[in-house]
Amino acid sequence: MVEKLEAQSVSAHPVILSYNGTVFYVSTVKVHFCKGNLKHKAIFRAKEAKDGQAKELAMEIPQNLYEVLLKYVQLNNPDLVLVLQVEGAEFKWGFTSETWLKQYSSGDNFRKYIV
């Protein structure tokens, strides 16, 4: 029997997500953790950066990305922003400062800072 758990945080700072070439601002992430599996089902509730249209992005995430999401929540740093890039089955991530982003970006220039 596969154990399923759901993890979410209401206090975590939003995530910036580049998903197959489109930038989203993620407000919540729900992960259905399947114990023993190397991949877990995740739902990213997000708004598209260019038009603010709300979307739910469902995808399978690897165990190491699940661990990154958990660590991000545990850091509880309001200035820290998780930047996540998903292209097909490839996941890349990093952290940046929200203060730095606001200071050095404006309007369309914001996208050039997304990895």
N, C-alpha and C positions, 0 to 999 in steps of 0.2 A: 504494500500500500504506500502510495506517495503522499507525503504530508504537504499540505498547502497552507501557507501563511501569507498574510497581506501586511505590508509595511508601508506606512505613509507618514509624512510629517506636515503639520500645519504651520510650524514655526521656521522651516527652512527658507532660505532666500531663493528666489526664482532661478531657474536654469535657462541659459541661452542655448538653443538647440538648432544646429544646422542639419536639416534632414533632407537628403537627396537634393541639395542645392537651394532649399528654401529655409529662411531663418524664422524661428519661432521663439516666443517668450513663454516658458513653461511655468504654470502656477502650481500644479500638483503632479506627482508621479505615484501611481499605484503599482506595486510589484506583487505578483502572485508567485511566491517563492515555492518551488517544488523541490523538497529535500532530496538530495541524491542526484538531481539533474544538473547538467552543466549549463543549461539555458533556462531562463525564467520568463514568464509573460509579464510585460509591462504596458501600462497605458499612461501616456503623457497627455495631460490636458493643457492645451496651449493656445496662444493667439498668434496668427501669422504677423510677422513684423511689418510687412508692407501695407496691410489693410485692416489688421485687427480682427480678422475673421477667426472665430473660435473653432478649434478642431480637437478631436481625440485621436491620437496617433498610437496605434497598437503595434507592438513589435516584440520579438524575442530578444532578450539581452543576455550576454554571457555572465557567468558567475563573477568575474573580476569587475565588471561594470556595476553589478548589484552591490559589491563590496564598496566601490567608490561612492555610490549613492548613500550607503549607510554611514560611511566616514564623513561625508559632506554634512549630513544632518547632525552628526555628533560634534563637529567643529563649532557649530552655533555661532559663526562669525557673520554679523549682518553686512559687512563690507565685502565679503567673499562671494564671487559669482562662479558657478560651475559652467564652463563652456563645453558643450558636447557636440561632436560632429559624427553623423551617421551617414555613410555612403554604402548602400547595399547591406552586406553583412559585416562591414568594417566599422569599428567604433574607436574614436579618438576623443580624448578629454584633456582639460586643463583648468586651472583656476586663474581668475583675474580679480582686480579690485574694482568695485562699482564706482568708487570715488575717482579712480584713474580713468575709467571709461567715460564718465560724465565730463571730466576735465578736458580730455583730449578728443572727444568726438562730438559731432553735431549733425543732425539730419542724416543725409545719405552717407556721410563719412563713417557712420557707426558700423556699417557692414564690413568695411575694410579691416576692422579689428577682429572680426570673427575668423577663427582658424578653420 
